[in-house]
């Protein structure tokens, strides 16, 4: 995938979460950050089932989910909001 002008290989298991920024995506991995020109919808379609949309602007890798706190989830130490549309699924989830 092309990140900031260069081709990079990103392993799905290394992705912690993805943040949407209009037409760009910020992909946060265990060791780095990448900015790519792609829509959230098209990127989400290529991801395995352990990735869940939690907000209009966030996708998380549930393998790295450390806590669920009301209307938020934690991926490592990052607090990510859960949008109203997605709350029901996460309220019933057990870690």
MARMI-159149 format. One record per residue (C-alpha): residue number from 1; x, y, z. Coordinates in Angstrom, 3 decimals. Example, Ala and Ser with C-alpha at 12.3 -4.5 7.8 and 13.67 -1.06 7.14 Angstrom:
<rs>
(r 1,(12.300,-4.500,7.800));
(r 2,(13.670,-1.060,7.140));
</rs>
This chain:
<rs>
(r 1,(0.000,0.000,0.000));
(r 2,(1.208,3.510,-0.662));
(r 3,(1.956,5.573,2.443));
(r 4,(3.232,9.123,2.080));
(r 5,(4.636,8.496,-1.387));
(r 6,(6.307,5.125,-0.837));
(r 7,(5.138,1.533,-1.046));
(r 8,(4.953,-0.134,2.359));
(r 9,(3.840,-3.553,3.529));
(r 10,(1.440,-3.446,6.456));
(r 11,(0.573,-6.725,8.160));
(r 12,(-3.081,-6.793,9.305));
(r 13,(-2.176,-8.341,12.676));
(r 14,(0.099,-5.371,13.424));
(r 15,(-2.673,-2.795,12.929));
(r 16,(-4.041,-1.466,16.214));
(r 17,(-6.648,0.886,14.752));
(r 18,(-7.503,2.996,11.726));
(r 19,(-8.652,6.604,11.921));
(r 20,(-10.515,8.232,9.048));
(r 21,(-9.468,11.751,8.016));
(r 22,(-11.781,12.756,5.134));
(r 23,(-10.277,10.994,2.069));
(r 24,(-7.261,9.728,4.013));
(r 25,(-6.744,7.027,6.588));
(r 26,(-4.258,7.095,9.416));
(r 27,(-3.227,3.507,10.128));
(r 28,(-1.681,3.005,13.558));
(r 29,(0.392,-0.159,13.913));
(r 30,(2.402,-1.533,16.831));
(r 31,(5.532,0.284,15.637));
(r 32,(4.527,3.022,13.182));
(r 33,(1.894,5.292,11.659));
(r 34,(0.929,5.477,7.999));
(r 35,(-1.183,7.964,6.074));
(r 36,(-2.851,6.577,2.960));
(r 37,(-5.249,7.968,0.373));
(r 38,(-8.247,5.631,0.602));
(r 39,(-11.789,5.688,1.915));
(r 40,(-12.733,3.935,5.133));
(r 41,(-15.380,1.874,3.351));
(r 42,(-13.041,0.463,0.687));
(r 43,(-10.326,-0.298,3.263));
(r 44,(-12.805,-1.939,5.639));
(r 45,(-13.987,-4.323,2.896));
(r 46,(-10.487,-5.821,2.640));
(r 47,(-9.975,-6.434,6.358));
(r 48,(-10.438,-9.748,8.194));
(r 49,(-13.379,-10.276,10.567));
(r 50,(-11.469,-9.292,13.728));
(r 51,(-11.651,-5.645,12.590));
(r 52,(-14.767,-3.823,13.735));
(r 53,(-16.107,-0.377,12.981));
(r 54,(-16.762,1.422,16.276));
(r 55,(-17.320,4.944,15.005));
(r 56,(-17.787,6.717,11.720));
(r 57,(-14.094,7.604,11.898));
(r 58,(-12.580,4.540,13.601));
(r 59,(-11.941,0.865,12.886));
(r 60,(-10.287,-1.235,15.560));
(r 61,(-8.485,-4.559,15.605));
(r 62,(-10.398,-6.423,18.337));
(r 63,(-7.321,-8.612,18.975));
(r 64,(-5.746,-5.525,20.600));
(r 65,(-8.838,-4.443,22.564));
(r 66,(-7.870,-4.024,26.224));
(r 67,(-11.029,-2.516,27.806));
(r 68,(-14.570,-1.387,27.143));
(r 69,(-15.676,1.594,29.212));
(r 70,(-19.202,2.859,28.582));
(r 71,(-19.127,4.625,25.237));
(r 72,(-15.417,4.069,24.642));
(r 73,(-12.968,1.271,23.973));
(r 74,(-9.256,1.083,24.702));
(r 75,(-6.701,-0.169,22.223));
(r 76,(-3.527,-0.342,24.281));
(r 77,(-3.636,3.082,26.031));
(r 78,(-5.608,4.886,23.301));
(r 79,(-9.196,5.824,24.178));
(r 80,(-11.455,5.497,21.125));
(r 81,(-15.076,6.666,21.132));
(r 82,(-17.850,4.250,20.191));
(r 83,(-20.493,5.872,18.011));
(r 84,(-24.166,5.499,18.868));
(r 85,(-24.768,3.241,15.853));
(r 86,(-22.122,0.758,17.051));
(r 87,(-22.730,0.750,20.848));
(r 88,(-25.113,-2.191,21.083));
(r 89,(-22.548,-4.618,19.668));
(r 90,(-19.848,-3.516,22.144));
(r 91,(-22.047,-3.372,25.268));
(r 92,(-22.649,-7.124,24.950));
(r 93,(-19.054,-8.042,24.133));
(r 94,(-16.992,-9.962,26.674));
(r 95,(-13.226,-9.589,26.785));
</rs>
